[in-house]
Each structure stands twice: as C-alpha cells, then as structure tokens.
Amino acid sequence: MFTMCKGYVKYLESLYKFGKPIVDVSGISKTKYALTTKAILAVEASISGLRHIQNVISKISAKHNYKADASISFRESNKISDAILYFRSSITDFMDLVNDFEEQKLNKVAHHARALEERRELTK
C-alpha cells in the first residue's frame, strides 16, 4: 500500500511540467485522501484477519500443550480453516479496494484534466 501511495505521489509530481499544471491537483488530492483512508481501513481488516488466525492457533496449541506432533480434532481443524478463510476474505477485500483505488485515481485524473482543458479553451 505504501509503495502504491509513493508511486501515486510521484505520478502527481509528474503532472507538473515547467510550472504549468496539467490537472487540478486540489481535486486529485481530495480523491487521494478519501481513497487512502479506505485503503488504510482495508489494511486494518487484513491485520485483524491475521490476528484471528493467530488467536485460533494459539488456543488450539495451548489445549495440546504446544506439542508439534499433537493430533487435532476435526472440529479444531475446521476452526483453523474458518480462520484462514476469514483472512483470505479480508485480503480479497483489500485487493478489491486497491483495484478500485487505481481505477478511481485514473478516472479522477482524466476528469480533472478534461475540466482544466475546457477552462483553458474558454479563456482563449
């Protein structure tokens, strides 16, 4: 996520050439803030999914005295599987948000670029 945000900042910087802005950076920065907030929430959901797996495995391990070769029951195996599915679901949600982030970023940039171009044509 941080690499993506860093790349986005570089992309915004590239929109300025020789002091002439290509797009309205104010509108883009508002969009960036909203989308980054959503991305942070998705990361938090992914972390909570990972913590859920850790808690389930810790409880089952404690029940079996932390023996590496302990045989776990079918029910315990299902609990671990459910925790992993929950984590996979949170990762999928995060990746969906990253894709949304990229798509919305491109849509907003295109929208602001068109609006700026229209304003330039009106002032000619």
C-alpha positions as CSV (number, residue, x, y, z in Angstrom):
1,M,0.0,0.0,0.0
2,F,2.8,2.4,0.9
3,T,4.6,1.7,-2.3
4,M,1.4,2.4,-4.2
5,C,0.9,5.7,-2.4
6,K,4.5,6.7,-3.0
7,G,4.1,5.9,-6.7
8,Y,0.9,8.0,-6.7
9,V,2.8,11.0,-5.3
10,K,5.4,10.6,-8.0
11,Y,2.7,10.4,-10.5
12,L,1.1,13.7,-9.2
13,E,4.5,15.4,-9.3
14,S,4.9,14.3,-13.0
15,L,1.7,16.2,-13.8
16,Y,3.5,19.4,-13.3
17,K,5.8,20.4,-16.2
18,F,7.7,23.6,-16.2
19,G,5.2,25.3,-13.8
20,K,2.2,24.6,-15.9
21,P,-0.2,22.2,-14.1
22,I,-1.8,19.6,-16.3
23,V,-4.6,18.9,-13.9
24,D,-6.3,20.4,-10.9
25,V,-4.2,18.9,-8.1
26,S,-6.7,20.1,-5.4
27,G,-9.4,17.8,-6.6
28,I,-7.0,14.9,-7.1
29,S,-5.6,15.4,-3.5
30,K,-9.1,15.2,-2.1
31,T,-9.7,12.0,-4.0
32,K,-6.3,10.6,-2.9
33,Y,-7.2,11.3,0.7
34,A,-10.6,9.6,0.5
35,L,-9.1,6.5,-1.3
36,T,-6.1,6.3,1.0
37,T,-8.4,6.3,4.0
38,K,-10.4,3.4,2.5
39,A,-7.1,1.6,1.9
40,I,-6.0,2.0,5.5
41,L,-9.3,0.6,6.7
42,A,-8.8,-2.4,4.4
43,V,-5.3,-3.0,5.8
44,E,-6.7,-2.9,9.3
45,A,-9.3,-5.5,8.3
46,S,-6.5,-7.7,6.9
47,I,-4.5,-7.3,10.1
48,S,-7.5,-8.3,12.2
49,G,-7.9,-11.4,10.0
50,L,-4.3,-12.3,10.6
51,R,-4.8,-11.8,14.4
52,H,-7.8,-14.0,14.3
53,I,-5.7,-16.9,12.8
54,Q,-3.1,-16.3,15.4
55,N,-5.7,-16.4,18.2
56,V,-7.3,-19.6,16.9
57,I,-4.0,-21.4,16.5
58,S,-2.7,-20.2,19.9
59,K,-5.8,-21.5,21.7
60,I,-5.6,-24.9,20.0
61,S,-1.9,-25.1,20.6
62,A,-2.4,-24.3,24.3
63,K,-5.0,-27.0,24.5
64,H,-2.5,-29.6,23.2
65,N,0.4,-28.2,25.4
66,Y,2.2,-26.8,22.4
67,K,3.2,-30.2,21.1
68,A,4.3,-30.0,17.4
69,D,3.1,-33.6,16.7
70,A,-0.3,-33.3,18.5
71,S,-3.3,-34.7,16.7
72,I,-6.0,-32.1,16.4
73,S,-9.7,-32.9,16.1
74,F,-11.8,-32.4,13.1
75,R,-13.6,-29.5,14.9
76,E,-10.2,-27.8,15.7
77,S,-9.2,-28.3,12.1
78,N,-12.4,-26.6,10.9
79,K,-11.8,-23.7,13.3
80,I,-8.3,-23.2,11.7
81,S,-9.8,-23.5,8.2
82,D,-12.6,-20.9,9.0
83,A,-9.9,-18.5,10.4
84,I,-7.9,-18.9,7.2
85,L,-11.0,-18.3,5.0
86,Y,-11.8,-15.2,7.1
87,F,-8.2,-13.9,6.5
88,R,-8.4,-14.8,2.7
89,S,-11.7,-12.9,2.6
90,S,-10.1,-9.8,4.2
91,I,-7.1,-10.0,1.8
92,T,-9.5,-10.3,-1.2
93,D,-11.4,-7.2,0.1
94,F,-8.1,-5.3,0.4
95,M,-7.1,-6.2,-3.2
96,D,-10.5,-5.2,-4.5
97,L,-10.0,-1.9,-2.8
98,V,-6.6,-1.5,-4.3
99,N,-8.1,-2.1,-7.8
100,D,-10.8,0.4,-7.0
101,F,-8.2,2.9,-5.8
102,E,-6.3,2.6,-9.1
103,E,-9.5,2.8,-11.2
104,Q,-10.9,5.8,-9.4
105,K,-7.5,7.5,-9.4
106,L,-7.3,7.3,-13.2
107,N,-11.0,8.4,-13.6
108,K,-10.5,11.4,-11.4
109,V,-7.2,12.4,-13.1
110,A,-9.0,12.1,-16.5
111,H,-12.0,14.1,-15.3
112,H,-9.8,16.9,-13.8
113,A,-7.6,17.0,-16.9
114,R,-10.7,17.4,-19.2
115,A,-12.1,20.1,-16.9
116,L,-8.8,22.0,-16.9
117,E,-8.5,21.7,-20.7
118,E,-12.1,23.1,-21.1
119,R,-11.2,26.0,-18.8
120,R,-8.1,26.7,-20.9
121,E,-10.1,26.7,-24.1
122,L,-12.7,29.1,-22.7
123,T,-10.1,31.6,-21.7
124,K,-8.6,31.6,-25.2
